[in-house]
């Protein structure tokens, strides 16, 4: 009895018709009616309940996206301001560093120049003193040379001629020979 269909008018059991029951042309009117009822029911549920919720979710999402974009733009603006401030501070620091470096260079150059001038003056003084000592030593050496030359000349004359010459004559002759022309 599982595959049999009971006829409602006669009460007899008929064997099932072959094929798909939804394609039976005798039941098309009922199928179309229930299709329309189901479609109308689903349409009302979707249009009254689901669509507003979906629209609300979409609107909330669009608002959240717009808010996030606005926050990102504000963060970008702030970061650009911070970057500009950083670059200004960096430029100021570089300028201060250059100024400090120039001041240090000028100060050290002035100190070096002052020390150099003092050292040059000391060296000039020492050189003048040394030159004076050298001149004095030369003068005394020349005086000794003249005396020695006179003695040597006296020795030479006495060996060559066998005669002794007075020291005054020898000193006068040496002085005359050493005298610049």
MODELLER restraints for C-alpha pairs under 7 A, 6 or more apart:
rsr = mdl.restraints
at = mdl.atoms
rsr.add(forms.Gaussian(group=physical.xy_distance, feature=features.Distance(at['CA:3:A'], at['CA:16:A']), mean=6.47, stdev=0.5))
rsr.add(forms.Gaussian(group=physical.xy_distance, feature=features.Distance(at['CA:4:A'], at['CA:13:A']), mean=6.44, stdev=0.5))
rsr.add(forms.Gaussian(group=physical.xy_distance, feature=features.Distance(at['CA:4:A'], at['CA:14:A']), mean=6.01, stdev=0.5))
rsr.add(forms.Gaussian(group=physical.xy_distance, feature=features.Distance(at['CA:4:A'], at['CA:15:A']), mean=4.79, stdev=0.5))
rsr.add(forms.Gaussian(group=physical.xy_distance, feature=features.Distance(at['CA:4:A'], at['CA:16:A']), mean=5.54, stdev=0.5))
rsr.add(forms.Gaussian(group=physical.xy_distance, feature=features.Distance(at['CA:5:A'], at['CA:13:A']), mean=5.62, stdev=0.5))
rsr.add(forms.Gaussian(group=physical.xy_distance, feature=features.Distance(at['CA:5:A'], at['CA:14:A']), mean=5.25, stdev=0.5))
rsr.add(forms.Gaussian(group=physical.xy_distance, feature=features.Distance(at['CA:5:A'], at['CA:15:A']), mean=5.92, stdev=0.5))
rsr.add(forms.Gaussian(group=physical.xy_distance, feature=features.Distance(at['CA:5:A'], at['CA:16:A']), mean=5.80, stdev=0.5))
rsr.add(forms.Gaussian(group=physical.xy_distance, feature=features.Distance(at['CA:6:A'], at['CA:12:A']), mean=5.79, stdev=0.5))
rsr.add(forms.Gaussian(group=physical.xy_distance, feature=features.Distance(at['CA:6:A'], at['CA:13:A']), mean=4.16, stdev=0.5))
rsr.add(forms.Gaussian(group=physical.xy_distance, feature=features.Distance(at['CA:6:A'], at['CA:14:A']), mean=5.84, stdev=0.5))
rsr.add(forms.Gaussian(group=physical.xy_distance, feature=features.Distance(at['CA:7:A'], at['CA:13:A']), mean=5.82, stdev=0.5))
rsr.add(forms.Gaussian(group=physical.xy_distance, feature=features.Distance(at['CA:7:A'], at['CA:14:A']), mean=6.55, stdev=0.5))
rsr.add(forms.Gaussian(group=physical.xy_distance, feature=features.Distance(at['CA:146:A'], at['CA:174:A']), mean=6.28, stdev=0.5))
rsr.add(forms.Gaussian(group=physical.xy_distance, feature=features.Distance(at['CA:146:A'], at['CA:175:A']), mean=6.76, stdev=0.5))
rsr.add(forms.Gaussian(group=physical.xy_distance, feature=features.Distance(at['CA:147:A'], at['CA:171:A']), mean=6.85, stdev=0.5))
rsr.add(forms.Gaussian(group=physical.xy_distance, feature=features.Distance(at['CA:149:A'], at['CA:174:A']), mean=6.70, stdev=0.5))
rsr.add(forms.Gaussian(group=physical.xy_distance, feature=features.Distance(at['CA:150:A'], at['CA:170:A']), mean=5.15, stdev=0.5))
rsr.add(forms.Gaussian(group=physical.xy_distance, feature=features.Distance(at['CA:150:A'], at['CA:171:A']), mean=5.22, stdev=0.5))
rsr.add(forms.Gaussian(group=physical.xy_distance, feature=features.Distance(at['CA:150:A'], at['CA:174:A']), mean=6.09, stdev=0.5))
rsr.add(forms.Gaussian(group=physical.xy_distance, feature=features.Distance(at['CA:153:A'], at['CA:170:A']), mean=6.94, stdev=0.5))
rsr.add(forms.Gaussian(group=physical.xy_distance, feature=features.Distance(at['CA:154:A'], at['CA:164:A']), mean=6.88, stdev=0.5))
rsr.add(forms.Gaussian(group=physical.xy_distance, feature=features.Distance(at['CA:154:A'], at['CA:165:A']), mean=6.17, stdev=0.5))
rsr.add(forms.Gaussian(group=physical.xy_distance, feature=features.Distance(at['CA:154:A'], at['CA:170:A']), mean=6.64, stdev=0.5))
rsr.add(forms.Gaussian(group=physical.xy_distance, feature=features.Distance(at['CA:157:A'], at['CA:163:A']), mean=6.98, stdev=0.5))
rsr.add(forms.Gaussian(group=physical.xy_distance, feature=features.Distance(at['CA:158:A'], at['CA:164:A']), mean=5.22, stdev=0.5))
